[in-house]
Amino acid sequence: MHLAVRPIQHGTGHRRTRFHTSQIVAGGFAGAILIGTGLLMLPNAKAGAGGATFLEALFTATSAVCVTGHIIVDTPTYWTPFGHVVILVLVQIGGFGIMTFASVIGLAVLRKLSLRSKLNAVAEAKSIGLEDVKGLLLGVATISLLIEAVVAVLLTLRFAIGYGEPFGRALWLGVFHSVSSFNNAGFALFSDSFMSYATDPFICLPICAAIILGGLGFPVIVQLRRHLRRPIKWTMNTRIVLVGTVVLLVAGTAYITAVEWSNPRTLGPLDWPSKLLVGFFQSVQTRTAGFNSIDVGAMDPVSWLGMDALMLIGGGPAGTAGGIKITTFAVLLFILMTEVRGERAVNVFGKRLPRSVHREAITVVLLAMGVVVAATAALMLITDIGLDRILFEVLSAFSTVGMSTGITADIPAAGQLILIVLMFIGRLGPITFASALALRDRRITYELPQERPIIG
């Protein structure tokens, strides 16, 4: 949704310009990142003497607000408990969405929303209209906190009972990783992420459940909450996201498990139930979350290639997931099937797709590919790292996954700044970011004669 207000001419001759909604959303995320950067640069946010450097704080804050999980310093050892709290708050705000979070706070304090706040929230949540903004926002907040609470309880009990952690420590681990999981952030309080718990289903499965639910997108979650037992009322968006999620999870699990089955540095030493658990866990993480229960850097490059595709597709729209989104990929797939069959209209689940959706999907993919190719080329110019690892890193940052083959901290400062920009663009979405750069709307009141080139 693209909303804009033209410059207003006052009688005094002064001009006051209102920003596009996309510019407000982008500015909100940028503001949150700058505030987070300032907090992480405080001396009490970093373990040991002194404070974090500007780049360390900026990279971490961007990764947290953009719910990515990319790190250039070790989260559990480099930051203090205060720093961990800052990261967690940034993840929660970034996962909600800046405008959504601000609107929920406005509802809690003022009991009402201004029209501008409604427009901003609707644009960020990619909702259809203004009819039930209040219900949507409160539904998002309620469902998010409920899922996070349930997963936090399960993890707390497991850490306390299964691993003998003191209750306070177990509770903190449960809350932190629950919030990080549901928001698809990938920040962990263990230096090896979840490699120490790779074969523990009581740790891995609750985390996967939170990630999958968060990756569905808030519109899908809210609709399932209202019409879980009445699929006939599900929208096309909900149907595409649910079917696509199941297909991608199964395909990703099968692919990763098959390729890594005999790899002595990953799945090779495990028994077959553990291999399936790890394969499923990595399939879930690759879609957008970024935790890992095996050493990603030791995986076969063939696995990286398949994971590149999963990262690019991502999860559901208007949620905590990244990538071009399942719906965008599905629309392109349906367009392809329609052209191959020689049909005129693109039909999905008994409904016809508008032509404008075709253009939006193509625009998103072309913009995404342009950004990914440009960033990959730039990083290859300033490093001597191979294409497979660079492409994996770029797609992970752009798709807000946060998974790495272990090269993030070794990339030069200029390359880390490129990753920061990628995370920012990936969280906003290519179209929103491009719209935010536009200085004004261009409304063309005429059409040119038609002519078609030869395609294919």
C-alpha positions in Angstrom: 0.0 0.0 0.0 1.5 3.3 -1.1 0.1 6.4 0.5 1.4 9.9 -0.2 0.4 13.5 0.6 1.6 16.1 -1.9 3.3 19.3 -0.7 0.7 21.7 0.8 0.9 25.4 -0.4 0.0 27.9 2.3 -1.0 31.4 1.8 2.2 32.7 3.2 4.2 31.1 0.4 5.8 28.5 2.7 5.6 24.8 1.7 5.2 22.0 4.2 6.0 18.5 2.9 4.5 15.4 4.5 6.4 12.2 4.0 5.3 9.1 2.2 4.1 6.3 4.5 7.0 4.1 3.2 9.4 6.9 4.3 7.8 7.0 7.7 8.2 3.3 8.1 11.8 3.4 6.9 12.5 6.3 9.2 11.0 4.5 12.1 13.3 1.5 11.6 16.3 3.8 11.1 15.5 5.7 14.3 15.2 2.4 16.3 18.5 1.3 14.9 20.3 4.5 15.9 18.8 4.4 19.4 19.9 0.8 19.8 23.3 1.7 18.5 23.7 4.4 21.2 22.6 2.0 23.9 24.9 -0.7 22.9 27.9 1.7 22.8 27.4 2.5 26.5 30.2 1.0 28.7 27.8 -1.1 30.7 26.5 -2.9 27.6 29.9 -4.5 26.8 31.7 -7.0 28.9 35.2 -5.9 30.0 36.7 -2.4 29.9 35.5 0.3 27.5 32.5 0.3 25.2 31.7 -1.3 21.9 32.9 0.4 18.7 30.4 2.2 16.6 30.5 -0.4 13.9 30.0 -3.3 16.4 27.1 -1.5 18.0 25.5 -0.5 14.6 25.9 -3.9 13.1 24.3 -5.6 16.2 21.5 -3.1 16.5 20.6 -3.4 12.8 20.7 -7.1 13.0 18.4 -7.0 16.1 15.9 -4.5 14.8 15.8 -6.2 11.4 15.4 -9.6 13.2 18.3 -11.1 11.3 20.8 -12.5 13.9 24.0 -11.8 12.0 26.8 -11.1 14.4 30.4 -9.8 14.2 31.0 -10.4 18.0 30.0 -13.3 20.2 26.7 -12.4 21.7 26.9 -14.3 25.0 30.5 -13.3 25.9 30.9 -9.8 24.3 27.7 -8.2 25.7 26.7 -7.8 29.3 23.2 -8.8 30.7 22.3 -5.1 30.0 23.4 -5.5 26.4 21.4 -8.7 26.1 18.3 -6.9 27.3 18.8 -4.1 24.8 19.2 -6.7 22.0 16.1 -8.5 23.2 14.0 -5.3 23.3 15.2 -4.4 19.8 14.3 -7.8 18.5 10.8 -7.6 20.0 10.2 -4.1 18.6 11.7 -5.0 15.2 9.6 -8.2 15.0 6.4 -6.3 15.8 7.3 -3.6 13.3 8.0 -0.1 14.4 4.7 1.3 13.3 2.8 -1.6 14.7 4.6 -1.3 18.0 4.0 2.4 18.2 0.3 1.9 17.4 -0.1 -0.7 20.1 1.5 1.6 22.7 -0.7 4.4 21.5 -3.8 2.2 22.0 -2.6 1.2 25.5 -2.0 4.8 26.6 -4.4 6.9 24.6 -7.1 4.3 23.8 -7.3 5.6 20.3 -5.3 6.0 17.1 -4.9 9.0 14.8 -5.7 8.5 11.1 -2.0 8.9 10.3 -1.1 6.2 12.8 -3.7 3.9 11.2 -2.3 4.5 7.7 1.2 3.8 8.9 0.2 0.6 10.7 -1.8 -0.6 7.7 1.0 0.1 5.3 3.6 -1.7 7.4 1.3 -4.7 8.1 0.3 -4.8 4.4 -3.3 -4.9 5.5 -6.2 -4.3 3.0 -8.0 -1.5 4.7 -8.7 0.6 7.8 -11.8 -1.2 9.0 -10.4 -3.1 11.9 -6.9 -1.7 12.5 -7.4 -1.8 16.3 -8.5 -5.4 16.3 -5.6 -6.4 14.0 -3.0 -4.6 16.2 -4.3 -6.0 19.5 -4.6 -9.4 17.9 -1.0 -9.3 16.8 0.2 -8.2 20.2 -1.9 -10.8 22.1 -0.9 -13.7 19.8 2.8 -12.8 19.8 3.0 -12.5 23.6 1.0 -15.7 24.1 3.2 -17.8 21.8 6.3 -16.4 23.3 5.1 -17.1 26.8 4.2 -20.7 26.1 7.6 -21.4 24.4 9.4 -19.6 27.2 7.8 -21.9 29.8 8.7 -25.1 27.8 12.3 -24.0 27.4 12.6 -22.8 31.0 11.4 -26.2 32.3 13.8 -28.1 30.0 16.8 -26.0 30.9 16.0 -26.2 34.6 15.0 -29.9 34.8 17.0 -31.4 32.0 20.2 -29.5 32.3 20.2 -28.4 36.0 20.3 -24.7 35.3 19.4 -22.5 38.3 15.8 -21.3 37.9 16.7 -17.6 37.2 19.2 -18.6 34.5 16.8 -21.1 33.0 14.0 -18.5 32.9 16.2 -16.0 31.2 17.4 -18.5 28.6 13.8 -19.5 28.0 12.5 -16.0 27.6 15.4 -14.8 25.5 15.3 -17.7 23.0 11.5 -17.7 22.9 11.4 -14.0 21.8 14.3 -14.5 19.5 12.6 -17.6 17.9 9.1 -16.2 17.4 10.6 -13.0 15.9 12.8 -15.1 13.6 15.8 -13.2 14.9 18.4 -16.0 15.5 20.2 -14.4 18.4 21.4 -17.0 20.9 23.0 -16.9 24.3 25.3 -19.8 23.4 28.5 -19.3 21.5 27.8 -22.4 19.3 24.1 -21.4 18.8 22.2 -24.7 19.5 24.9 -27.2 18.5 25.1 -28.5 22.1 21.4 -29.3 21.9 21.3 -30.6 18.4 19.7 -34.0 19.4 17.4 -32.7 22.1 13.8 -32.5 20.7 12.6 -30.7 23.9 14.8 -27.8 23.0 14.7 -27.9 19.2 11.1 -28.5 18.5 9.6 -25.7 20.7 12.0 -23.3 19.0 11.0 -24.6 15.6 7.4 -24.2 16.4 7.8 -20.6 17.4 9.8 -19.8 14.3 7.3 -21.4 12.0 4.4 -19.6 13.6 6.2 -16.3 13.5 7.2 -16.9 9.9 3.6 -17.4 8.8 3.0 -13.7 9.0 0.6 -11.8 11.3 -2.4 -11.7 8.8 -2.3 -15.5 8.6 -2.0 -16.0 12.4 -4.8 -13.6 13.1 -7.1 -15.3 10.5 -6.2 -18.8 11.8 -7.1 -17.5 15.3 -10.5 -16.4 14.1 -11.4 -19.2 11.6 -9.1 -22.1 12.5 -11.9 -24.7 12.0 -13.5 -22.9 9.0 -11.0 -23.2 6.1 -13.7 -22.0 3.7 -13.2 -18.5 5.1 -9.4 -18.6 4.6 -8.1 -16.0 2.2 -6.0 -16.9 -0.8 -3.0 -15.4 1.1 -3.5 -17.8 4.0 -3.9 -20.8 1.8 -0.8 -20.0 -0.2 1.3 -19.4 2.9 0.2 -22.6 4.7 0.6 -24.8 1.7 3.9 -23.2 0.8 5.2 -23.5 4.3 4.5 -27.2 4.5 6.0 -27.9 1.1 9.2 -25.9 1.8 9.7 -27.4 5.2 9.4 -30.9 3.9 11.5 -30.2 0.8 14.2 -28.4 2.8 14.4 -31.2 5.4 14.7 -33.9 2.7 17.3 -31.9 0.8 19.6 -31.0 3.7 19.3 -34.4 5.3 20.0 -36.3 2.1 23.1 -34.1 1.2 24.6 -34.1 4.7 23.6 -37.7 5.6 27.2 -39.1 5.3 29.1 -35.8 6.0 31.5 -36.7 8.9 31.5 -33.1 10.1 27.7 -32.6 10.3 25.2 -35.5 10.2 27.5 -38.4 9.6 28.1 -39.4 13.3 24.4 -39.2 14.3 21.8 -42.0 14.3 19.0 -41.7 11.9 16.4 -40.1 14.2 18.9 -37.4 15.2 19.7 -36.8 11.5 16.1 -36.2 10.8 15.7 -33.9 13.8 18.8 -31.9 12.8 17.8 -31.8 9.1 14.3 -30.5 10.1 15.8 -27.9 12.5 18.1 -26.6 9.8 15.3 -26.5 7.2 13.3 -24.3 9.6 16.2 -22.0 10.4 17.2 -21.5 6.8 13.8 -20.1 5.9 14.4 -17.0 8.0 15.5 -17.6 11.6 19.2 -18.3 11.6 20.0 -20.6 14.6 22.1 -23.6 13.8 22.5 -27.0 15.4 25.4 -28.1 13.2 28.4 -26.2 11.9 27.1 -24.4 8.8 30.7 -23.8 7.6 31.3 -27.5 7.5 28.3 -28.3 5.3 28.6 -29.4 1.7 28.5 -26.5 -0.8 25.6 -28.3 -2.4 23.7 -27.8 0.8 24.5 -24.1 0.8 23.1 -23.8 -2.8 19.8 -25.3 -1.7 19.8 -23.2 1.4 20.3 -20.1 -0.8 17.1 -20.8 -2.5 15.2 -21.4 0.8 16.6 -18.2 2.2 15.6 -16.2 -0.9 12.0 -17.4 -0.7 11.7 -16.8 3.0 8.4 -17.0 4.9 4.9 -15.3 4.9 4.4 -11.6 4.3 3.6 -9.0 6.9 5.4 -10.9 9.7 8.8 -11.5 11.1 10.1 -13.6 8.2 12.4 -12.3 5.5 13.1 -13.2 1.8 10.9 -12.3 -1.1 8.1 -14.2 0.7 6.2 -17.4 -0.1 3.4 -15.5 -1.8 5.7 -13.8 -4.2 7.4 -17.0 -5.2 4.0 -18.7 -5.5 2.6 -16.0 -7.8 5.5 -16.3 -10.1 5.1 -20.1 -10.1 1.4 -19.8 -11.0 2.2 -17.3 -13.7 4.7 -19.8 -15.2 2.2 -22.7 -15.0 -0.4 -20.5 -16.7 1.9 -19.5 -19.6 3.0 -23.1 -20.1 -0.6 -24.3 -20.3 -1.5 -21.6 -22.7 -4.2 -20.2 -20.4 -5.2 -16.5 -20.3 -5.9 -15.8 -16.6 -3.8 -16.8 -13.6 -6.1 -18.7 -11.3 -5.2 -19.7 -7.7 -7.5 -21.8 -5.4 -10.6 -20.9 -7.4 -9.8 -17.2 -7.6 -8.2 -15.0 -10.4 -5.1 -13.0 -9.7 -5.3 -9.3 -10.6 -2.7 -8.1 -13.2 -1.3 -5.7 -10.6 -0.2 -8.6 -8.4 1.7 -10.0 -11.4 3.6 -6.7 -11.7 4.3 -6.5 -8.0 5.7 -10.0 -7.8 8.0 -9.4 -10.8 9.1 -6.1 -9.3 10.0 -7.6 -6.0 12.0 -10.4 -7.5 13.9 -8.1 -10.0 14.7 -5.6 -7.3 15.8 -8.4 -4.9 18.0 -10.0 -7.6 19.5 -6.6 -8.4 20.4 -5.9 -4.8 21.8 -9.4 -4.2 24.0 -9.4 -7.4 25.3 -5.9 -6.7 26.2 -6.8 -3.1 27.8 -10.1 -4.0 29.9 -8.4 -6.6 31.0 -5.7 -4.2 32.0 -8.2 -1.5 33.9 -10.3 -4.0 35.9 -7.2 -5.0 37.0 -6.3 -1.5 37.6 -9.8 -0.2 39.3 -13.0 -1.5 36.4 -15.2 -0.2 34.8 -17.6 -2.7 31.5 -17.0 -4.5 29.6 -19.8 -2.7 30.3 -18.3 0.8 29.8 -14.7 -0.3 26.5 -15.5 -2.0 25.4 -17.4 1.1 26.3 -14.4 3.4 24.6 -11.9 1.1 21.3 -13.9 0.8 21.4 -14.5 4.6 21.6 -10.8 5.3 19.1 -9.7 2.6 16.6 -12.4 3.7 17.2 -11.5 7.4 18.2 -15.1 8.2 21.5 -14.4 10.0 23.0 -17.8 9.2 26.7 -17.7 8.2 29.4 -20.0 7.1 31.7 -18.3 9.6 33.0 -15.4 7.5 31.0 -12.4 8.9 33.6 -11.2 11.4 36.4 -11.6 8.8 34.7 -9.4 6.2 36.3 -5.8 6.1 34.4 -2.9 7.6 33.2 -1.8 4.2 31.8 -5.2 3.6 30.1 -5.2 7.0 28.4 -1.9 6.1 27.1 -3.5 2.9 25.6 -6.3 5.1 24.0 -3.6 7.3 22.3 -2.1 4.3 21.2 -5.5 3.1 19.6 -6.3 6.4 17.8 -2.9 6.4 16.5 -3.4 2.8 15.5 -7.0 3.5 13.5 -6.1 6.6 11.7 -3.2 4.9 11.2 -5.1 1.6 12.6 -4.0 -1.8 9.4 -2.1 -2.8 9.0 -0.2 0.5 12.7 0.7 0.4 12.6 1.8 -3.2 9.4 3.8 -2.5 11.1 5.5 0.5 13.8 6.7 -1.8 11.3 8.3 -4.1 11.1 12.1 -3.7 7.5 12.4 -5.0 4.7 10.5 -6.7 4.6 10.6 -10.5 1.0 10.4 -11.8 1.0 10.0 -15.6 -2.3 11.1 -17.1 -1.7 9.6 -20.6 -0.9 6.2 -22.2 1.4 5.5 -25.1 0.6 3.3 -28.1 1.1 -0.4 -27.5 3.9 -2.5 -29.1 5.3 -5.8 -28.0 8.9 -7.2 -28.4 9.7 -10.9 -29.0 10.0 -12.8 -25.7 12.0 -15.9 -25.3 
